[in-house]
Amino acid sequence: MSAICGVIRFDGADVAPRTIKAMAHAMKHRGVDGVETVELGRLAFGHCLMRVNHEDMHEAQPIVARDAVLIADLRLDNREDLAVTLGIADADLAALCDSELLLAAWRHWGDDCARHLVGDFAFAIWDRAKGTLLLGRDHMGQRIVFYHRGDGFLAFATELGGLFAAEGV
């Protein structure tokens, strides 16, 4: 089970230097296969990777794409069904990690994408065009997202230690 964390500032300021690194470091026990962060001014995301499934071998997060920035702790149980709906060939699906499949689902269904996912998951997707953040978790509550709205910012993490490591929480 991996871990995710993030901070979004909505007061015009940038995320304080090293904040996301401190949050990710607090959850490093979930990142035995790597801890990666990205700081994009008022947005910062962190991902602690623990490879468990075959699909995790191709995992590389955070995903910074032209239209979105994504982090996720997820295991999708309906990969084949999603691939059919999204028009992804079997050969391509074999090399596709779950986070990339989630990104494809978000591009297809938008903010309603979680309705189409089966499995355990927690994710954050920053829509670069709209300037909005989508936080999601699985329907059964197997993965948790803790969050705190502070003075001019929102911080979130899948573990309380990660959340409390954020400046201002």
N, C-alpha and C positions, 0 to 999 in steps of 0.2 A: 504494500500500500504506500503510495507516494504522498506528497503533501504540496499544497499550493498556498500562496499568500500574495497580497497586493495592497497598494495604496493608490487612491485617486484623489487629487486635490481639485476642488471646485471653486477655489477662491483666487485663482490666477497664479498662485505660487507653485514652484517646483517641489517635488517630493524631496525632503531633506536627504543630503548625501548619506549613504550607508544605511538608511532606514530599512530598505528591502533586504539588504545583506544580513542585517541583524535579525530580521524576522525569519529568513530562510535558515540562518545558522541555528536559531532556537529549535528548528525542526529537522536538523541535519541527520538525526537517527532514521528519518524516512528517506534520506537521500544517499544511501550506501552506493548507488551507481552514478551519483553526480548531483550537484546543486548548481543551478543556473539562475541568473537574474537578468533583468533588462530594466533600464531606467530611461524613460522617454519624457523627460520634463515633468509634467504634472501627473504622469502615470508611471508606476513601477510594479513589476510582477516578478514573482519568484517561484521556482519549481524544484522540488526535491524528488529525485527519481529513484524508485526501487523497482527493478525489473522483476516481474513475477510471471507473466504470460509470454508466449511466443511473440505476440504482436509488440511487446515492449522492447524487443531488440532494435527496432527502428525508431524508437521514441527520441525526440529532440525538442525540448521545450525550454522556454517559452517560444511559441510560434509567432513570429512577426511577419505578417503578410501585408500586401498592399491595402487590403480592406479591413483587416482585423488583427488584433493581438490576442492570443489565446493561451491559457494555461488550464490544465485539467489533471485530476486524479480520477482515472476511470478505467472500468472494464466493461466493454460492450458485449452483451450476450446475443444481440441480434445483428451482428456484422453482415451476414449474408443477405438478410432481408433489406437492410439499409442499402447495401451495394446494388441490389436489383432496382430498388426505387430510385436511387441516385445515378444509375447508369454506369456503375463502376464494374469493369470486367473482373472476372475471377483472378486472373493473373496479376492485375494491379492490386486487388484487395489483399493478396498474399503478402505484399510488401508494404502495405499501408498500416500505420499504427493507429490506435483508437483515437488519438487526439486529431489526426488528420481527417479521419472519418467524421468526427464531431464537427470539425470546421466545414466539411462538405455538407453536412446536415444543416448547419446554421446558414450556410449560403443558400440552401434550397428552401428551408422553412422559416428562416429568420428567428425571431425571438421565441417562436413556438417549437423550436427544435427538440426540446426536452420531452415533449409529448410522444415523440417517435423513438425515443431511446429506451432500451431494456438493458438493465445491468446496474452496477454500483457506480456512482459518479458524483463528482463535485467539479464545477468548472467556472471560469470567468472568461468572458469574451468582451473585448473592447471594440466597439464598432467605430472605426476611424472616421467614416463619413458623417455619422450622426453625432459622434462624441458621447455615446452612451455605453454604460457598462451593464452586461447581463451576467448575473450570478445564478447558477443553477445547481441543483442536487437531485439525487435519485428520489423516486416516488416513495420508497420504503424507508428513507432516512438512514441508509447504511453508511453514507458519507455525510459529513457535517460541514457546514460553513459558518464559522463564527464571524461576526462583524461588529464594528464600532463606528458610529458617526460622531466625529469630533468637530472641533471648530475649524471649518473649511475643508474637511477631508472625510473620506470613508476608508477604513482599513478592514481587511478581511484575511482570514487564514483558516485552514482546516484543523488546526490545533490551537488551543488557548495560549500555549507558550509562544507560538508565532505571533498571535495577535497582540499579546502584552509586550512583545519586544518592539512594537512600533512606537515611534516617538509620538507622544501626545495621547496614548491610550493608557 
